[in-house]
Amino acid sequence: MEESKDSYKREYRRISIKTSDGSTLVGKVNIGIKERVSELFTKTENPFIVIIDVEHQDIQGRVLFVNKNNIVWVEPED
């Protein structure tokens, strides 16, 4: 079944993430139809989050898939 582009909502929020290895990533996540960033972590069973426009050391503008088990904290910047 093909999903219509109209049924996919894009609502980006800028966040900072601290990972278990001590790295801090800054980028954007799509919260879609959810109301808050926290719902990406509490209301979905997917073990990964997708972060776009990532800034980390020499990396800029990349897309990263981060395992939620490796996240220490998340801070929304909005």
N, C-alpha and C positions, 0 to 999 in steps of 0.2 A: 504494500500500500504506500503510495506516494503522499508525503505531507505537503500541504499547501504552504507557500511562503507567507500567506496572510495569517495562518494559524500559529506561526512562530513569532513570539514577541521578543524584541531586543530592548533590554533596559540595563545599561551598563553602570556599574558603580566602581569607583577607584578604591583600592584596598592596599594595605601593607600586610605581608605575611612573614612570620618568623618560623623557620623550619627547625627540625630537631638537630640538624647539623650546624645551626647557628647562622644560617644565611637569612637575609631579609630581602624579600621580593616585593616590588611595587608594580602594580598593574591594574587591569580592569577585569571584573567578572560580570557575566550576564545573569542578572537575577530573574529575567523573563517575567513570568506571571506572579512570582513571589513578591512579597511586600518588603522584605528585609534581607540583607546579606546573610544574617545568621541562619535563615531558612535553607541556604545551600548546604549547611552542615548538619542541620537537625531534621529537615523534612524530606531529604532524599537519601536513597540507599546506595547511590553510585559512590564508589570509594575514591573517585578522582574529581577534582575541580579543574576547570579550564580557565587559565589566566591569559589575557591578551595584552599586547603592548607592554610586555614585561621589561622592567629596568632592574638590573642586578650586575654590579661591577662593570664588566665590559659589554654586557648584553643589553641591547635596546631593541624594542619593537618585536620581540619574539612571542610565540605562543607556547605556553608550557602546560602540561598536564601534571598536577601535583596530587600525590596520594594524601588523603586527609589524615592518615595515621602518622604522617611526618610533619604535621603542622602543630606548632606550640601555641601560637596565638594569631588572631586576625584582627586588624583595626580598619574599619571603614573610614575613608577620608572625607566623606560627604556629610 
